[in-house]
């Protein structure tokens, strides 16, 4: 991301913690890349897949391959499923599984998406297969 993309955040932080502030009041900021593409919010699922979702996941695979310290959290499992089933190559799928195993990519869900407590069990059953360890590891 270009510096000008970070300017609003940097200005906000600068206003909260002026340059002359004591060192013990410094704020440590961690930026964790994640998806936030609400399924069906402004566009149909198909429009979103064509417009940006496919590019996001393809780019994530490229970037996590280049730098092992990077992390990415996928929030919308439906988009991830569509990418996995219809877009990702076998090579990308293999790379993505490696990211999961090394802790570079994970899935997340916000609790407010569940309208009933029992819905959480369905979510857990979907993510359980991804928690398998690679062959030959302990």
C-alpha positions in Angstrom: 0.0 0.0 0.0 1.3 3.5 -0.9 2.1 5.9 2.0 -0.9 8.1 1.1 -3.2 5.2 1.8 -1.8 5.1 5.4 -2.0 8.9 5.9 -5.5 9.0 7.6 -4.4 6.4 10.2 -1.1 8.0 10.8 -2.7 11.4 11.2 -5.2 10.1 13.6 -2.5 8.4 15.7 -0.4 11.5 15.6 -3.2 13.6 17.0 -3.8 11.1 19.8 -0.1 10.7 20.6 1.8 13.9 19.9 5.5 13.7 19.1 6.5 15.1 22.5 4.5 12.5 24.4 6.3 10.5 27.0 7.7 7.2 25.7 5.6 5.0 28.1 2.4 6.3 26.4 3.3 5.1 23.0 0.9 2.9 21.2 2.0 -0.3 19.4 -0.1 -0.9 16.3 -0.5 -4.2 14.6 -2.0 -4.4 11.2 -3.5 -7.8 10.4 -4.7 -8.2 6.8 -8.1 -9.7 6.6 -11.1 -10.0 4.3 -14.3 -8.1 5.0 -16.5 -8.6 2.0 -20.0 -9.1 3.2 -21.7 -11.8 1.1 -24.5 -10.3 -0.9 -24.4 -6.8 0.8 -24.0 -4.4 -2.1 -23.6 -6.8 -5.0 -24.6 -10.4 -5.9 -22.2 -13.1 -4.9 -21.3 -13.6 -8.6 -20.7 -9.9 -9.1 -18.5 -9.7 -6.1 -16.5 -12.8 -7.1 -15.8 -11.3 -10.6 -15.2 -7.7 -9.3 -12.8 -8.3 -6.4 -13.0 -11.6 -4.4 -11.1 -13.7 -6.9 -8.3 -11.1 -7.1 -8.1 -10.9 -3.2 -7.6 -14.6 -2.7 -5.2 -15.0 -5.7 -3.2 -12.1 -4.3 -3.2 -13.5 -0.8 -1.7 -16.8 -2.2 1.0 -14.8 -4.1 1.9 -12.6 -1.1 2.0 -15.4 1.5 4.2 -17.3 -0.8 6.7 -14.4 -1.0 6.9 -13.7 2.7 6.4 -16.3 5.4 6.0 -13.7 8.2 2.8 -12.4 6.6 -0.6 -13.4 7.9 -4.2 -13.2 6.4 -7.5 -13.9 8.0 -10.5 -14.9 5.8 -13.8 -13.8 7.3 -16.3 -14.9 4.7 -16.3 -18.7 4.3 -18.7 -18.6 1.4 -16.4 -16.5 -0.8 -13.5 -18.7 0.3 -15.5 -21.8 -0.6 -16.4 -20.4 -4.0 -12.8 -19.5 -4.7 -11.6 -22.9 -3.6 -14.2 -24.9 -5.6 -14.2 -22.8 -8.8 -11.2 -20.6 -9.1 -8.1 -21.9 -7.2 -5.7 -24.1 -9.1 -4.4 -27.3 -7.6 -1.2 -25.5 -6.9 -3.0 -22.7 -5.1 -4.9 -25.2 -3.0 -1.7 -26.9 -2.0 -0.1 -23.6 -1.2 -3.1 -22.5 0.8 -3.1 -25.7 2.9 0.6 -25.0 3.7 -0.4 -21.5 4.8 -3.0 -22.9 7.2 -0.5 -25.5 8.6 2.2 -22.9 9.3 -0.4 -20.4 10.8 -0.2 -17.8 8.0 -3.8 -18.1 7.0 -6.8 -18.7 9.1 -10.6 -18.4 9.1 -12.6 -16.3 11.5 -16.2 -15.5 12.1 -17.8 -12.9 14.2 -20.3 -14.1 16.8 -23.0 -11.7 15.7 -23.4 -13.6 12.4 -25.0 -16.5 14.4 -28.7 -15.9 15.0 -29.0 -18.9 17.3 -26.4 -20.6 19.6 -26.9 -23.9 17.7 -25.6 -22.3 14.5 -22.2 -22.1 16.0 -21.9 -25.9 16.0 -22.5 -25.9 12.2 -19.7 -23.4 11.8 -17.4 -25.6 13.9 -18.1 -28.7 11.9 -17.2 -26.8 8.7 -13.9 -25.7 10.0 -12.8 -28.9 11.8 -11.4 -30.5 8.6 -9.0 -27.6 8.1 -7.5 -28.3 11.5 -5.9 -31.5 10.4 -2.1 -31.6 10.5 0.0 -32.2 7.4 1.0 -35.8 6.6 3.9 -37.0 8.7 3.7 -34.3 11.3 2.8 -34.6 14.9 
